[in-house]
């Protein structure tokens, strides 16, 4: 019974995501997260263009809340918007972007669209990526075009759990075109990657960076500073005495001169 509840819950979340994805097509939609709170269910929509998702005066948010209440029977759904930090490394966003551009410009420019998006993905630091566009592009017969670059795993644990994948469709005049996007993000660490650490080099670097200072050295430096101050004081004193002697001699000469005049 508990397993069925979990399965039904995941199916419901998948249905909500697919419906919101169809409603927000072409707005940079990525994915959603559903959190259960005491006040109700919170639905966080992650997108690259929050302004298009919200709409004028929150029209799209109001429509989505009413839809979630009526169709999916949510009591108090609360919709929030979350922004994607690096959209070109998000497979859902890239697939939605390709479908929107194909609908806008048609299937004749599919090669430039594929190569441009692939270059943008690699420019943002991806290890590898692959874009597959299949359908009646550009001829009347259906075929698939593959755009790939970099290093991309096709099998194993990394391919199954780490590589980001997404599927989207674009409804054109010639028919429906399918889009598959696979991205290997830069945060993936390959199991065959080896790091060699030289301990001796680390120790030498630490010694050079952080030299040790003993108490005796500090005392010596203080004594040197005190001696330098004493020398400066001695040098300053004779100057004052000389100036006083000169003044006294001038006074004596003045007094002698005054007496002789008298």
C-alpha positions in Angstrom: 0.0 0.0 0.0 2.8 2.4 0.9 4.6 1.7 -2.4 1.5 2.4 -4.3 1.1 5.8 -2.6 4.7 6.7 -3.5 4.2 5.6 -7.1 0.9 7.6 -7.4 2.6 10.6 -5.9 5.4 10.5 -8.4 3.0 10.0 -11.3 1.0 13.0 -10.2 4.2 15.1 -10.0 5.2 14.0 -13.5 1.8 14.9 -14.9 1.9 18.3 -13.3 5.4 18.9 -14.7 4.4 17.9 -18.2 1.3 20.0 -18.2 3.1 23.1 -16.9 5.8 22.4 -19.5 3.2 22.5 -22.3 1.6 25.6 -20.9 4.9 27.5 -20.5 6.5 26.4 -23.9 9.0 28.9 -25.2 9.5 30.7 -21.9 12.8 29.0 -20.9 11.1 26.4 -18.6 13.4 23.9 -16.9 11.7 21.8 -14.2 9.5 22.0 -11.1 9.8 21.0 -7.5 6.9 20.3 -5.2 7.2 20.8 -1.5 4.6 20.0 1.1 4.1 22.6 3.8 1.5 22.9 6.7 -0.3 25.7 4.7 -0.4 23.6 1.4 1.7 22.4 -1.5 4.4 24.7 -2.8 5.2 24.4 -6.5 8.6 26.0 -7.5 9.0 26.6 -11.2 12.6 26.9 -12.4 13.0 29.0 -15.5 15.6 31.3 -17.2 13.0 34.0 -18.0 10.9 34.6 -14.8 9.2 37.7 -16.3 7.6 35.6 -19.1 6.4 32.9 -16.7 4.8 35.5 -14.3 3.1 37.4 -17.1 1.4 40.8 -16.8 0.3 41.4 -13.2 0.7 37.7 -12.5 -1.8 36.5 -15.0 0.0 33.2 -15.8 0.4 32.5 -12.1 -3.3 32.9 -11.5 -4.1 30.6 -14.4 -1.7 27.9 -13.2 -3.1 28.0 -9.6 -6.7 27.6 -10.8 -5.6 24.8 -13.1 -3.8 23.0 -10.3 -6.9 23.3 -8.0 -9.4 22.1 -10.6 -7.5 19.5 -12.6 -5.0 18.1 -10.0 -7.2 18.7 -7.0 -4.7 20.7 -4.9 -6.2 22.4 -1.9 -3.9 25.5 -1.5 -1.2 25.5 -4.2 1.5 28.2 -3.8 3.5 28.9 -6.9 7.0 30.4 -6.7 9.6 31.2 -9.4 13.2 30.0 -9.2 15.8 31.3 -11.6 18.4 28.9 -13.3 22.0 29.9 -12.6 23.5 28.4 -15.8 20.7 27.8 -18.3 22.9 26.5 -21.2 23.9 23.5 -19.0 20.3 22.6 -18.4 19.1 20.1 -20.9 15.4 21.0 -20.5 16.0 24.6 -21.2 18.2 23.9 -24.2 15.6 21.5 -25.7 12.8 24.1 -25.1 14.9 26.8 -26.7 15.6 24.6 -29.8 11.9 23.8 -30.2 10.9 27.5 -29.9 13.5 28.6 -32.5 12.4 25.9 -34.9 8.7 27.0 -34.6 9.8 30.6 -35.1 12.2 30.3 -38.0 11.1 27.0 -39.6 13.0 23.8 -40.4 15.2 25.2 -43.1 17.7 26.7 -40.5 17.9 23.6 -38.4 21.7 23.1 -39.0 22.6 26.6 -37.9 20.4 26.3 -34.9 22.0 22.9 -33.9 25.6 24.0 -34.3 25.0 27.4 -32.6 23.4 25.8 -29.5 26.1 23.1 -29.4 28.8 25.8 -29.4 27.0 27.8 -26.7 26.8 24.7 -24.5 30.5 24.0 -24.8 31.4 27.7 -24.2 29.6 27.5 -20.8 32.1 24.7 -19.7 30.3 21.5 -20.6 32.5 18.4 -21.1 30.4 17.1 -24.0 27.0 17.5 -25.6 24.8 15.9 -28.2 21.7 17.2 -30.0 19.5 15.0 -32.1 16.8 16.5 -34.4 14.6 13.9 -36.0 11.6 14.3 -38.3 10.8 15.7 -41.7 13.7 18.0 -41.7 14.3 19.4 -44.3 12.9 17.0 -46.9 9.5 15.2 -47.0 11.1 12.0 -45.7 11.8 11.6 -42.0 15.4 11.3 -40.9 17.6 12.2 -37.9 20.4 14.7 -37.7 23.0 14.4 -35.0 25.2 17.3 -33.7 27.8 16.3 -31.1 31.1 17.6 -29.7 33.3 16.9 -26.7 33.3 13.8 -24.5 30.0 12.2 -23.7 29.4 8.9 -21.9 26.8 6.6 -23.6 26.9 3.7 -21.1 27.6 2.9 -17.4 26.7 4.6 -14.2 27.7 8.1 -15.3 25.5 7.9 -18.4 22.5 6.6 -16.4 22.7 9.0 -13.5 25.0 11.9 -14.2 24.4 12.9 -17.8 21.5 15.4 -18.2 19.0 14.4 -20.8 15.8 16.0 -22.1 13.2 15.4 -24.9 11.1 18.1 -26.6 8.9 18.4 -29.6 8.3 21.2 -32.1 5.0 21.2 -34.1 5.8 22.5 -37.6 3.8 22.7 -40.8 5.6 19.7 -42.2 5.0 17.7 -39.1 6.2 17.1 -35.5 10.0 17.3 -35.0 11.6 15.5 -32.1 14.5 17.0 -30.2 16.9 15.1 -27.9 19.5 16.9 -25.8 22.3 15.2 -23.7 24.8 17.3 -21.7 27.7 16.2 -19.7 28.2 19.0 -17.1 31.6 20.1 -15.9 30.9 19.1 -12.2 31.0 15.4 -13.2 34.2 13.6 -12.0 35.2 10.7 -14.1 36.2 7.4 -12.3 39.4 7.1 -14.3 40.6 10.5 -13.4 43.8 10.3 -11.3 45.3 13.1 -9.1 49.0 12.8 -8.3 50.1 14.6 -5.1 53.8 15.3 -4.4 54.2 15.5 -0.6 57.7 16.8 -0.7 56.7 19.7 -2.9 53.8 20.5 -0.6 56.1 20.6 2.4 58.6 22.9 0.7 55.8 25.2 -0.4 54.5 25.4 3.1 57.9 26.2 4.5 58.4 29.0 2.0 54.9 30.4 2.4 54.8 30.4 6.3 58.3 31.1 7.7 58.6 30.6 11.5 59.7 33.5 13.7 61.2 32.7 17.1 61.0 34.8 20.3 64.8 35.4 20.4 64.6 37.0 16.9 61.8 39.3 18.0 63.9 40.4 21.1 66.9 41.1 18.9 64.8 43.2 16.6 63.4 45.2 19.5 66.9 45.7 21.0 68.1 47.0 17.6 65.2 49.4 17.4 66.0 50.7 20.9 69.6 51.3 20.1 68.7 53.2 16.9 66.5 55.4 18.9 69.2 56.1 21.5 71.7 57.1 18.7 69.1 59.5 17.2 68.7 61.1 20.6 72.4 61.5 21.0 72.8 63.1 17.6 70.0 65.5 18.4 71.4 66.7 21.8 74.8 68.2 20.6 73.0 70.4 18.1 70.9 72.0 20.9 74.0 72.6 23.1 75.9 74.2 20.2 73.1 76.5 19.5 73.0 77.5 23.2 76.8 78.2 23.3 76.5 80.4 20.2 73.7 82.4 21.8 75.7 82.9 25.1 78.8 84.0 23.2 76.7 86.5 21.2 75.2 87.9 24.5 78.7 88.3 26.0 80.0 90.2 23.0 77.0 92.5 23.1 77.6 93.2 26.8 81.3 94.0 26.2 80.4 96.3 23.3 77.9 98.2 25.4 80.4 98.6 28.3 83.1 100.0 25.9 80.6 102.5 24.5 79.9 103.7 28.0 
